[in-house]
Amino acid sequence: MRTLITGSVAYDTIMVFPDRFKNHLLADQLHILNVCFLTPEMRREYGGCAANIGYNLKLLGGEPLVMATVGEDIEPYLARLAGLDLSDAYLRKISGQFTAQAFITTDLDNNQIIAFHPGAMNFSHENRIDAALGAKLAIIAPDGKEGMLQHARQCAAAGIPFVFDPGQGLPMFSGDELAEFVRLADYVAVNDYEGKLLEDKTGQSLAGIAKSVKALILTLGAQGSRVFSAGQEHEIPIVKANAIVDPTGCGDAYRAGLLYGIAHSWDWPTTGRLGALMGSIKIERRGGQNHTFSSGEIADRFKREFGYAAW
């Protein structure tokens, strides 16, 4: 199934702080915060929510269509996408702009402090979605504000079911705008922090929001995840990773598992478990796109972890 993935394509500069942020933040001094985290380790990775989700969905054997706006510095990324057999047909280059850039600092507890320059992402509304794309499923991942709003409306108008995945872009939207996303979406995916913020901004509980969509997916980090659908709550266990190396992109990997399960009409316990497995596979490697498993290897690992074959 062709799956449209809208969101950011970005370069990630990732730094590792060999200590814990909490050891350097004084609760009674936050009003005059002035800290410097020494990060001896630094690397640059290919990232962005849309590209990361597309990468993981491709590993699973899906058919991702990545749609994003990018800057004049995109050429190295285009070469990478070509090598991965991921189409760049729906990447629009914006003159005079940088491709979105994330600067991520991670501590020993896997907490992250992120500075993000949106660059060309602010022009995401220049991409348009219609039925001619041939997509049967979509995800609206973090992107430029106007682009996310327009793409949700365009998906709904074209009859393309979609997952609303606001991510760290959620604070950009008003309660009314978030309520519109929920009304238009078929699925909503948030982590625990985003879920609380969604409740606060809309004035609705997650249980109430779940009644408006086919499913609401709530990820809880090391506590696993939950799927609320048709009045039921499905507890999804974590998959223990062989090594915890880098959490960057784990949520995107999880969402690729969701999209694959939805596209294949799997039940929610199985779909959620695939998401959990994909997140676990990702956390074992640095960056958002450096894990290289075949779909067959992922299927084998799923069977070993959960005792049954999903596909």
N, C-alpha and C positions, 0 to 999 in steps of 0.2 A: 504494500500500500504506500503510495506517495504521501509523505508527511512533510508539511510545510513548517519550518522552524524560523520564526522571526525573533530578532534579538541582536545582541552585540557580537561583533567580531573584533577581537582586541588583542593587543600585545600585553602580556603580564610580566612585570618586573617583580620577582619574588625574593624577599629577604627573610632570613631566619635569625631571630633574636634568641641567643642561647641562654635565656633566663625566662622569668615569668613577668608579664606586664604588672600583675598585682603587687609585685615586690617594689615597684617604682612609682605607683600611683597612690598618693596620699589622699584619703577620702575628704579630709578637711581643707585640702589645698587645691581642689579641682577648679575653683574659680580663678586661679592664677596658674593654670597648667602650662608648664614649659619643660618638656622632657625630650631627651634624645636617646634613642635605642640604637646601640652599636650593633651592627649586623655584618659580621665578617663574611658570611656566606650570601651570595647573590647570584641570580641567574635570570635570563629572559626566556619566557615561554610563549607559545601560541595559545591564545585563550579566547575569552568572550563566551557568554552563555550559549548563543545560537551555534557557534562553531563547535563548542564542547559537546552539546547535545547531539549535533549532527555527526560528530566523530564517533560517539558511543553508539548511536543508532546504526551507523554504517557497520561497526564491529559486529552488531547483532544480526546483520543481514537485512536491515531495513532500507527504505528508499528516502533518505532525507533530502529536502530542498531547503538550503540555507538562504534566507533573505536578510540582507543587512545593508547599511550604508557604511562605506569605508573611505579612508583618506588616501592621499597621494603616496604614502609610504607603504602601501599594501603589497607591493610586488613580491617580497619574500614569502608572504602568506599565500599569495596566489600560486606560487611554485609548489608550496607544501600541499595545498588542496589538490592540485593536479596530480601530485605523486600519490595521494590517497584516493584518487578517483572520486573526489567530491566536487560536484559542479560549482562553478562560480557565476553561473548564468544570472543569478538573482542578487548579485552584489553590485551596488551602485557606487561608483567612485565620485566623491564630492571634491571639487576643485578648491584648493587653498586650505584644506583641513587635514589634520592628522587622523589616522585610525585611532579608535578609542584605546586608551592606555590605563591599565590598572597597576598601582604600586602597592604591593601586599607585603605586610610584615607579620610573620607568624611566630608565636612564642612556644615554649616547651609544653604548654597545655593545649596546643592547637587553637588558641584564640588568635584572632586576626584583626589587625588595624589596616584599613584599606583607604587609599586615596585614588580617586577615579577621575580621569579627564575624558569626557564623552566625545569630544571632537566631532567627527563625521556622524556619530550616532544621533546627534541632535537633529539630523536631517532625515531620520528614518521615515517620516511621513511622506517623503517623495517616492517611496516604494508603494505600490498598490497591489491589493489582492483581489483576484476575481476567479470565477469558476474555470477560466481557460487554463489556469495553472495545473489543473488535473489533480490537485491535492484532495484527499478524502479525510484528512485529519490534520490539525495544526496545533501549535503551541505558541502562545504570546508570551515570550520570555522578556526579561528586563531589557529595555531599549529606550529611545527617546520618548518623552511623555506623549507628545502629540501622535507619534507613530503608533504607540501601543493602543491609544484610544481609537484611532482610525482603523488599525488592523483588526481590532476586535469587532468593530462595526462591519467592516468589509467581510470578515469571515462569516458573521451571522447573515449578512445579506446574500452571500454566495452559497449558503447552506453547508458550510464547512464546519463540522464540530471542532471545538478547540479547548485546550487546557489553558486556563489563566494562571500564569506563574509570575507574580509580580516581583518576587525576590527583593533585593535591596532597593529596588525602585519604588516600593510600596509607599514610602512617605511622601512621594511627589503628588499623590492623588488625594483629592478630597473624599469625604464620606460618600457623597452623591456619585462621584466618578467610580469609586470602588463598587458601589451598589450596581452601577450600570454594567461593569465588567461581569459581576456575578450573574446578573440577569441575562446577559448575552452568552456566557460561557456554558459549556457542558460539564467541565471539570475545573476544580480549583486545587492548586498545589502550593502549600506554604510550609515553612518551618515553624517551630514553636514561637519564636519571637514575632515573626511576621503574622502568625495566627492571632496573637494577642493584640497586635496593632490593628489588624483587620477588624477584630471585634470592637476595639475602641473607636475606630473611625466610622464604622457603619452602624454601631449601636446594636448589632446582632451577635448572638453567640455563634460559635462555629457549628454547633448542632443545628441551629436555625438556618445558617447559610447552606449547610449540607442538604437541607430539604429542597433547596432551589436548584440544585445541580445533580447530575448523575452520580458524582462522587466528589468528596473533598478528601484530599490526601494531606496528612500532617506528619512531617518528619521531625524526629526528636533526638537526632544525633545518636549518641551511644545507647539511648533507651529505645531504639528501633523507630517504628513509625506506625501510624494508624490510618485506616481508610474508612470513611463514613459513607455508606451508600445504602439507599433503599431502607432506611431505618435500622441498619445494622452497623456495628463497629467491628472492624477486623484488626486485630493486633498483629503487626508484622515484626518478627524478630530481627535482630541484627545478624549479619554474617561476620564472624570473627575473621579479621584480616590476618594474613601471615606476618605483616609488619605494618605499623602505622608510620607512614613517611611524610605525607603531605595531604591535608584536607582540601586543598584548592580544587574545585571542580567536582567534588563528590556529589553535590546536589544536582548538578547537570547530568552526571552519569545515572543517578537514580531516576531522573525524569526521562532519560532515554529508555530505561526499562519500562517505565509506565507507558510511554508511547507505543513501544513494541507490544506490550500486553494488550493495550486497548485496540491496536490495529488488528490483532489476531483474536479478539473477542474472548480473551482469557477471563477467568473469574478473578475477583480482587485479591484473595489471598495469594494466588500464584503471581499475579501482576506485581503486587507489592514486594513479594520475595525476590522477583527478578530485579526490581529497583534496588533493594537492599544489597543484593549480590553485586550489582554494577558499582554501587558506591564503595563496597569493600574492595573490589578489584582495583578501583581507581586510587584509593588511599594508599595502596602499596607502592605507588610510583609517584615521582615528582611531576608537578605540572598537571594540566588538565587533559593532555593528549599524548601521553607517553606509554600508556599500557597497550599492549599489542596482542590481543587474544583473538582467535578465530571464533565464529559463532558456534562451531562444534565444540571447542574447548570450553566456552562459557556454558553450553548446554550440559556438558559432562560435569562441570563443577556444580551446577545447579542440582543435578541428581545426587551428587555426593553430599551436598549440604542439607538437602531437604528430603531425600529418600524417595523421590519420584521424578519422573521425566516430564518436563513441561512441553518440550518439542523435540 
